Amino acid sequence: MTDPLAIRHYLFISLVLLMAGCARMAKAPVTTPVVDHSKAAAAPARVVKQNQGVHLVRKGDTLYSIAWRYGEDYKEVAHWNGIRFPYVIYPGQVIRLKALPGTAVPSPKPIPAPTSARQAAAKQIKIPAERIPQQQSVKTVDKLVWRWPTTGKLVRLNLPTSEKGLNIAGSMGQEIHAAADGEVVYSGSGLLGYGKLIIIKHNDTYLSAYAHNDRVLIEEGMQVTIGQKIATMGIGNNGKPLLHFEIRKDGKPVDPMLYLPVQRS
């Protein structure tokens, strides 16, 4: 016969052990996986980088401004991409900056940018030209008549863009004039280092540019004449009123002094 005292002792020890086990279980830490939803939801974005071989068209770009940015002839860029006159391009289009050896470059059918209709209509507009002041002399080079775009002192700046043209110091709001007859093919602020920039196409060979304008008085597609007021002078890269002026022949910078008349002292 089993001893009742021994049974009670056994039950007591079992109860104590059971309570101790429950206590340990209650104190055991419960860990729940934490998900950082901000990181989990962030998928790597597709980034299209500009490189030396192509240019991704952005709003406001024109074929002329792209060619100007990379120092190329706009006619060559158009040829490499199979783009025909009037050189309509659209945001998101990839523009090749070099020709593939021995390969014709196909081009998708352009989707006109929202401003195309306005630009087409603007081409029919011709603002009456201001008379050239009698003291403003002109010079004919390659069948184009040139004049100074503004008056002022020539200054030298230690900047990459400064080596490609002239920096003419003046006063804020001073008038800027077209240096020769032509068509406005770009007006905007999309080229780094040029501020508000105007590019005028004079013929298939020559373009001129007017940088760091304050007020722009023309639009893309407009025909302008030599001496016509196109803008007012703004602040240059030196922090002072200044016009940066360039002339390019077949996409390459040339010395404007070879085309502008000698200034009278």
JOQUIKA-V180007 format. One line per field, one symbol per residue. ss: DSSP state (h for helix, s for strand, l for the rest). phi: phi as a letter, one per 30 degrees, with the letter a starting at -180 (. if undefined). A space follows every 50 residues. Layout:
ss = ???
phi = ???
This chain:
ss = lllhhhhhhhhhhhhhhhhhhhhhhhhlllllllllhhhhhlllllllll lllsssllllllhhhhhhhhlllhhhhhhhlllllllllllllsssllll lllllllllllllllhhhhhhhlllsllllllllllllsssllsssllll llsslllllhhhhhlsssslllllsssllllsssssssllllllllssss sllllsssssslssssllllllssllllssssssslllllsssssssssl lssslhhhlllllll
phi = .ddedddddddddddddddddddddddddccceccdddddddceddcccd bdcbbddcejdbedddddecicdeddddddciccecidbbejdccdcbdd eibdcdbdddcededdddddddddcbdeddddeedddbbcbhicccbdda clcdbcbdbedddcacccdabeiddccddadlcdcablbdcejcidcbcc ccadccbbbbcidccccbbejddbceiddcabdccddcibeaccbbbbch icdbdeddccddddd
